[in-house]
């Protein structure tokens, strides 16, 4: 199964514990495949470079 997570869920899962973090752990465990479009990945990468 594949899943696209909301950006807020991704960021929350990386920064804090809780349900969003559990979603990321489930993907890491192979319960589903986390997918992302090239456009959103490039946009997220660009924004993280700008805010750093």
HELIX and SHEET records of a PDB file:
HELIX    1   1 UNK A    7  UNK A   15  1                                   9    
HELIX    2   2 UNK A   19  UNK A   28  1                                  10    
HELIX    3   3 UNK A   38  UNK A   51  1                                  14    
SHEET    1   A 2 UNK A   2  UNK A   3  0                                        
SHEET    2   A 2 UNK A  33  UNK A  34  1                                        
END                                                                             
